[in-house]
Amino acid sequence: MTARAGDNKDRWILGLDVATGKTRVLDHEHDDAWVDGPSSFLLGWMKGDREIYFGSERTGFAQLYSVSFDGGEPKALTSGKWEVIGATLSKDRSRFFLTTNEGDPAEHQCTR
């Protein structure tokens, strides 16, 4: 689940311990302007249900990241001077189908 500050300058991705009902922060992002972008609402479970994928503009470009539900630093799944517009995980959760603007900011490309 996610939580956002009222001024949209902070976003937290939270993990819920169903046994205790307590949450813990899996990732926190802060931006002095705002936390947003074309992939800012991407969030889901990866294969194995122990890792979460999410979108972030932490490099200045909207990219896809993952973080372990058990904790640790997020790792980049995509990188470049282009943006992930959308991401869909395949039915078997082994790969992503991405919509990006890799060739030109005014165009959208589909890749897997």
Sequence and secondary structure as in RCSB ss.txt:
>XXXX:A:sequence
MTARAGDNKDRWILGLDVATGKTRVLDHEHDDAWVDGPSSFLLGWMKGDREIYFGSERTGFAQLYSVSFDGGEPK
ALTSGKWEVIGATLSKDRSRFFLTTNEGDPAEHQCTR
>XXXX:A:secstr
 EEE TTSSEEEEEEEETTTTEEEEEEEEE SS S  TTTT EEE TTSSEEEEEE TTSS EEEEEETT    E
ES  SSS EEEEEE TTSS EEEEE SS TT  EEE 
